[in-house]
Every structure is written in C-alpha cells, then in structure tokens.
C-alpha cells in the first residue's frame, strides 16, 4: 500500500559506510546529518564545561542549571571536546531594543531524527513534504516564516550534536531529556540571542522535549506556548507499554553476538564488524507496531519481510534496516533508550504556565491516546486535539496539516474549542483512567 511504502521510505535514511573510530577526538563514524542533501544548512555551537547526566532541581533558580545538572560530567573531563549542539534556522527574526529575537518557534526532533529531517519534511519546497501532507513551515504555512523565526534543533546524542560514537563510546555520560533541552536553551539564548520563544513544538520524542521545555522554561515566561505532538510525560514503569517496547529494543541491541563479546566496547573493530545486527533487530521490534496492524496485514509478505529481522538474511530479508543502520551506531541508540527508562515529569506538569495544546494520533500503538489526554488534563488551561491515521505513530508528522485550522489557530493565539479535533480540553477535565504515555520514537 502507498502509505506503507512512503512510511518505510522516509523512515529509512540513505546508507553509506562510516569511518574508523579513534579515541580522544571527534570522528565521522556516523554522519552529522540524517539527510545529507540538507547537511550544508546545519550550524553548530559549542558549550564548554556543560555537565551531562546530573540532577536538575526544578525548585531552584534556573541559573543553577546553566551548565547542566548537579553532579553531571563534562565531556572535557573525559578527554573529549566540549559539548556541541546543532540547528537549522529559517524565517524572519523580530528583535527588541537590545537586539534579541522575540518571535522564535522551536521545532524539536524525534527519537532517530535531527534538524535536517524535520527541515526536509516540514519546510517549504523540500523533497519529503508529501510525507507530512505538505509543508508545515514556510511563508503562509501553519508556522508562517513571514511572522516567526523558526529553529529546527538536533538533540544531544545523535547526528550533529555530541554523541557517544564520536570517541567516548560507553564512557559518554548518560544524558537525559533535561540535558537535551538545557543544551539547546544555551544555544538559543547565548548563540542566537533568543529572548522569547513564542512556541515550542515537535513530534514524537520532539513532543517529549516540548513537555520538558514547558516544565523548565515556561514558569519564567521564556516559553510562551507549547504544542507537543505525539510526545510523552513519562517512559518509566508508569507506562508498561512504553517501558516494555523499549526494553525489547534495548535487549535487541544487547543480543548481538559482537555486543555480548565486547560489552558494547567494539570500536577497536573494523566498522563492518560492529554489532549492526542488534540494531537491525531493534528496529524490527519497534516497527512491528510502527504502523497499524490492518496496514501490516494488507501488505504483501515480499514487502513486509524487508522489515522482519533475520540473523542470517537472504535476498530482501531485513533489507530496510540493513540499509538504514549503515548510517547508525548501536551505542548511540543504546544511550537514547537508556535515557528514557527513568523519565517521568508527571508530578511537574503543574509547573507549566505556557498556553498548551496537546496533539495526538488516536491510532498510535506506541503512545496511547488516552494517556496523552490524561497528561493534558494535568496542565491548567491546556487543550487536547487528536485524529486517527492508518500510519499510526507516523501520523505525527502530518498532524499540523490534518488539523491545520486547529493548529494554526493555536500558533496564532486565536484557538477555540470548536475547532476540528478538539473533543475535550485539559485543565483538570476528567478522562478515563489510564497510565501516562510511553517513550516516543
């Protein structure tokens, strides 16, 4: 089916081999961008002495988080270069009397993506606009670049941001979603001179980061509105489905014989001997529920077997993920999974002071819609909008176009509860009993 083919095509990045790893220096074991054609658009910023993996006391002055959480480790202390973050910026900046930007929109990236992927699917005139049902960002679009300065962000741990595969491997500090957001806050505030974020948004794990932006930076007024699309407020044991799904993903990585022999310290081996089969196995476990079961059932086995894991594949077996993982590193994803297992901000949702619209896919099989609705209900004045889609969780990318009138009204601050998809609001509205939602892809 066409929707199935498009989802697979976009989920799979172009494959090419990495270069050899060397300790103590940045190397190109994996590329800096998931969409190489957009790599030239990406810019970088270094943040010296940033503590990764520490504790964030949300009751303390936010200035105490400037250099990361208490007790974290800097990359320099481990013999590596300073923390690096990456971004693509478009649109029309509006500045205050101090020259600071006051009309920023932040687009956070998803579990396996980066700023180039979000740019390639959401920005006007790009090759993958069809995957999102048309452009989302651009002149006159849902997020209008004539009105806003839009920053597409990488997240710590993959692609252009600092990541384990750049030299430290499993010596890299275990990062959190708080680290992701705080590092990008430093980018926005210090490098780009952003004084006001009109809207923070993102899909899947980008929606998860959006929730964290709300908890960390809406009380001060730095972030005025948040719109998490298919995100989550917890991925620990409060969500058995999310925890189960990604424990399976982690176990798949660790099941690779090379991983088991080296305990994940395999960078002394040639790249073609790295434990990529475990990473292929991980993607296969996730993608079983990445689309709705009717889509899977209606697809010919010749297509489906490309996403089924085989230890010794023949022909087209596992072909989708063999191609994909040429650009990916198992340790990078091991860290990404590990960072989600203990994440839970449910008790902190009351801190959110931003205008809030939670957007979700009714047919999502990774993050249950009732759980997202429940999270919205914990935020004073929040609203909730949803829609069904046969591509399940992947529907998050097209959400701003499917619910264009609703989303655009929220972005422009003219939202009403009569708009499409808004069956109920947050702010304490009762919902069916449900566990909070799980780790987003």
N, C-alpha and C positions, 0 to 999 in steps of 0.2 A: 504494500500500500504506500501511497505517496508520502503520507505523514510519517510513516515508519522510516522510509528511505531518507527523508530530509533530516529527521532527528538523528539518525546514525551518521549522516554525512557531516553535520555540524558538530556533533559530539566528538568526532574523530579528527585530530589535528594532522597536518601533513607531516610525514615521517622522514627523519634523516638521522644519521648517527651522531652521537656526542663525541667530545674529545676526551683525552685522558685526564684523570684527576691528579692533582698534586697538592700535598699538604701545605698549609700556611699561605695560600694565595687564591685569588679568585680565578676560576677557570670556567670553561664553557661545556661542562658535562651535559647540561641541558640548555636549551636556548633561552634568551631573555624575554621572548615574546611567543605566545601561543599561535599568533597569526603573523607569520614572518613578513607578509606584504605590508603590514602596518608598523613594523618594528621601528622604522625611521621616525615615527611620530612620538615615540616614547622618550620621556625625560626622566632624570634621576636626581636624587638628593641624598646626601649622606648626613647621618645624625651621630656624631661622636658620643661615646660613653653612654649609650642607651642600654638600660637594664632590661633583659628579656627573661620572662618566667617568674617575675616577682609578684607580690601581693599588692592589690590596689585597694586602699581604704577609701571607699566612696564617701565616708563621713568626713574625711579630711579635706583640706584646701586642695583643689585640683592642681595647684602649683607643685604639690608634693609628688604628683605623677609625671612631672615634666620629663624626667629622664627614665620613665618606666616604673615598674612596681618595686616595692621594697624587697630587698633580698635577691633580686634578679642578677644575672650575669651579663657583662658586656662582651661583645664579640672580641674586642681588643684584648680583654683579659685572657682569652683563649688563643691568642696569637693570630687572629684574623683581622681583616679590615673593618672599619666602622659599619654600623647598620646602614643599609641602603634601601630606599623606597623608590617607587616608580609611578608615573602617571602620564596621562594624555589630557590636555586642556583645550577646550573649544569654547566659542561663544563670545559674548560681549560683556567685559567686566565693567561694573559701575563702582566708582570709588568715593569714599568720604573725604573730608577735608585733610585727613592725614595720608591720603593716597592708598588706603586699604580697600580691598574688594568687599562689597557689601551685598552682592547678589549671587553668591555661589550656590550651585547644586552639585552635590557629591553623589557619584554612582560607584558603589562598592561592588567588587567582583565576587563570583561564585566559587564553589569548592575547588574546581580544577581550572579556573579561568584567570584572566587578567584584563588589564585595561584595553589591550588590542582586541580581545574577543568581544568585549562589550561595545567597543567602538565599531567593530566590524559588523555587529548585528543591529546596533541601536542608532548609529549616527547616519545622517542623511547621505544617500548615494553610495552606500557600501555594498560589497558583494553578497553579504549574508542578511540583508534587510528582510528578505522574504521569510526567514526563519522566525522573525518577530512580527510577522504580519505587516511589515512596513517599518520605516524609520520611526524612532521614538524621539530622538534628539536632533534638532535642526531648526532652520527658520520656519516658523509657523507650526511646528510639530507639538506633540504633547508637552515636551520640555523644550521651550522656544529659545533658541540661541540668540535671537534678537533681544531677549529680555534677561537671559541668565548666562553666567559664566559657569560652564559645566566641566567638572573634573572627574575623569574616569581614573580609578585608583587600582593599583596592584595591592595584593595583601601579602604581608610578611609570610615567607615560607615557600613560595613558588615563583617561577618565571623571573621577572625583572627585579623583584625585591630580594633581600638577603635570604638565603635558603641553605639547608644542610648540605646539599650536594656541591656547594661552592668551595668546599675544602675541609670543613669541620666534621662532616658526616654525623655520627651519633654522639659527638661531643657538643653539637649545637644545643643551645639551651631550649628547653621545651617551652614554646610560646603559647599564648592564649589569645582569645578574641580581644581582650583588653589591650594586649600588646599591639595587635593589628591596628586597632583604632587609634591608640595613643601615638604610634609612629606616624600615622597619616595625619593626625592633628598637627604634629610638629611640622610636617610638610606644608600643610595648608596655612598655618599661622605664621611660620617663620620664613619659609621659602617663597610661597605665593602671596603672602601678605593678605590672607583672607581674614576679615574681621567678623563676617556674618555668613552663616550657611542658611540659606532660605529653605533648603530641603536636602535631607539625606535619604537616599534610597538605594536599592539594589535587589537582585533576585537570588533566591536560594541562600547560600552562605553570605551573599551580599545583603540579603534581608536580615540575616542574623547579625551581621555587623551594624546594620541600621538600628536594630534594637539597642545595641551597645552604645552607639552614638547618642541615642536618646537618654539612656541611663547616665552616661558620663558627662555629656555636654549640653543637654537641654536645660538643666537647672540653672546654669549660668546665663542662658539666653544665646549662647554661641550658635546652637542649632535651633531653628525656629519651628521646623516641621520634619516629621519622619514618615516614611512610607515603605515599610518592609514588605517585600513581595515574596511570598513563599519562604519566609525565614522562620526562625525558632527562638524561643527564650530559654530552652534547656535541651541538652542532649545527654544528660546523665541518666541514672536509673529512674528518674521521674517519668521518662518516656521509654517504656520497654521496647517498642518497635524501633525507634531510632537507635537505641543502645544495641539491640540485637543485630540490626542491619550492619552497623559499622564495626561491631565486634567481629562479625563474619568477614568484613573487608580486611580488618587487621590480621585476623587468623589466616586469610588467604595469602597476604604478603609473607607472613612468617612461615607458611607451609612450603615455600620454595626450598628445594634441597640446598641451593647455594646460600640462601639466607641462614638456614639452620646450621650449616657448616661454619659460617663466618660470624653468626650472631648479628648480621646486618653490617658488618665491617668488611665490605667486599671491594673497596675502591683500589686496592692494590692489583686487582684482576683486570684483564682487558675488558673493555666495555661490552664486547659481545658475550662475556661470561657473567655479567651482572644478573641478579635474580629477577629478570623481567617476567618470567612465567608466573611468579607470585602476584605481580602487579596486574597481569592479564586476568588471572583468577579473580582478583579483587573487582575489576571492572565487570566481569561476568556476573558475580554475585549481586552487584548493585543494579545492573541493567535488567535483571530478571523482572524487577518491579519499576524500572525507569519509565516504561510505557504501560498503558492499561493492558490487562490480560486479553480483552477482546482483540486489541491490535496484534498482540503476540499470536493469538490463536488463529487469526485470519491470514497470517504471513506464511509464505512457503518455507519449508524447512531449509531449502537452499539459502535463503536469506537469514533465517534465524541462527543457523549453525555458525555463522560468522561471529556471533556474539556468545556462543557457548564455549566454555573453557575445555580444552583438551591438553593433557600433559604432553602428548606427542601428536600434534595436529598434522593432518594430511589435507592437501588441497586448500579449500577455502575455510576449513575449520579454524575458529578463533581469529580469522583474518582481520576483523575490525580492530581488535585490541593488540594484535601483533604490530600492526601499523602504528597505532596510537602510541604505544609505550616506547617506541624508538625515541620519542622526544621527552620521555618522563623518567623519573628516578624513584625507585621504591622507597628509599629512606625519606625523601621529601614527603611522600604521601603517608608514610608511617607516622611522621610528626603531625601532619594535618589531622589524621584520625585521632591520634593521642590527645591533641589539643581540645578535642570536642567532648571527650568522655566525661570530664568533670565539670562541664559548663552548665550553669543554672543561675539565671538572674530573675527568677520569678518573684522573689522577695524584694527586688529592687525596682520593679516596674512602677511602683508608686512615685518614684523619683522623677519620672518623665513629665516634663512641663510643656513639651512641644505639641503642636497640633499633630494628631496621629490618625493615619488611615492604614489599616492592615488589609492587605490584598492577598488572596489565596486561591488555589485551584481546588475545586470541590473533589476532583477525582485523583488528587495527589495520593500516591501509595507509599511515599516516604514520610511525608509530614501530614498528619491527619488534619482535615479542615476544622473539625470541632475543637481541636487543641489550639489552633491559631485564633479561633473565635474566642476561646476562653482567655487567652493572653490579652486580646484586645479589651476584654471586659475588665481587666485589672488596671487599665490606664484611664484616668479621669478624662472624659470628653472624647475618647477615641471612637472611631468609626470602623466598620468592617465591610468589605466588599469581596465577592467571590464569583466564580464561574466554573462550569465543567469544561474539560478539554480531553480529547482522546489521547493526547501525548502526555497525560498525567503531569508529573512534576515539571516536565519541559515546557508546559504551558506558561510557566512564569515569565518566559522571555517575551511572549506576545501579550501579556496581561495589560500593559498600558494602551495597546491598540484595541483589544477586545472590549475593555472598559474605558475607552478613550474619553468619553464625555465625563465620566465619574472621576477618573484620574486627573484629567486636565483641570477640572473644577477644583480639585483639592490643591493641585500645584498653584493655581491662581488665587487660592483662598476665597472661592465662592461656592464651596461644597454645600450640598443639601442632602438630606436623607431620602429624597425622592429620586435620586439618580440611579441608573442601572446597576444591578448587582448588590445594592445596599439593603439586604434583607433585615439587618439589625445593626445596632450601634454598640460601642464599647461603653466605658464609663460605668461599669457595675451592672450592666444588663445581664440577667441570668441566662445561662446556657446549660445544655445537657452536661452532666458530669463527665469529665474526660481528663486524661493525663495531658500535660503540656507536650508540645510537638518536639520532633527529633532533629538530629543533626542534618543540616541542609547540604545538598550537593552543590 
